[in-house]
């Protein structure tokens, strides 16, 4: 597979083709990484947990008056979200370093495989964690508030604005924030410095990157919504066998979308770097 290619002219369709090329020709045939599998399982477990709690709230009129139960359930949801975010950050760092290494070394599979299998360097992980907490803070705050308002059964006039804020923050996270996380792994940038670097890289490529990332993020949400409707709510009422098949299909689909998303992020970074006639510093891949 040719790695020394001019990526500067790629638009949304070109980014999708390049991402598919990397996933189908390199990642799937050559690398075995359990990160996306575990992340898919945690996401489905999180959806099931939230649905179970919502059902408990709906069936118990006095649920909102029991503060210990609300606190315990909120804490359980919080711990599950922390586990999901932690694993997602580890997968993001691993795939960013691996894919960037492939482009930087002209397709050295051993170097990329070593990144995916060995311990990740501490410095990029620290920069990634601090940057993610900064850029995702609005989304996490709104999402947590929305979960609590649902458990407390507050009125729709409070919940609806929070839902709108969450969708707006998702669109924000999809472009600038995701690329800021990639930049924090591959460059000596963190926090607001990574956000500024992200905006610089996205100049001239913002809409191409946003189209791809919003589509992928929306696909993850769509799979989780389908899982909830077909399995947890049993909307079609087709029985246990169908629900088991739906769980398997949702798991495979979610894992596939996550792998594509994890690869698309560094690919978009490489496209933006090429657009600005920059190269990846090899020092950050060692």
Buried (B, 14 or more C-beta within 10 A) or exposed (E): EEBEEEBBEBEBEBBBEBBBBBBEEBBEEEBEBEBBBBBBBBBBEBBBBBBEBBEEBEEEEEBBEEEEBBEEBBEEBEEBBEBBBEBBBBBBBBBBBBBBBBBBBEBEBEBBBEBBEEEBBEEBBEBBBBBBEBBBEBBBBBBBBBBBBBBBBBEEEEBEEBEEBBEEBBBBBBBBBBBBBBBBBBBBBBBEBBBBBBBEBBEEBBEBBBBBBBBBBBBBEEBBEBBBEBBBEBEEEEEEEBBEEBBEBBBEBBBBBBBBBBBBBBBBBBBBBBBEEEEBEEEBBE
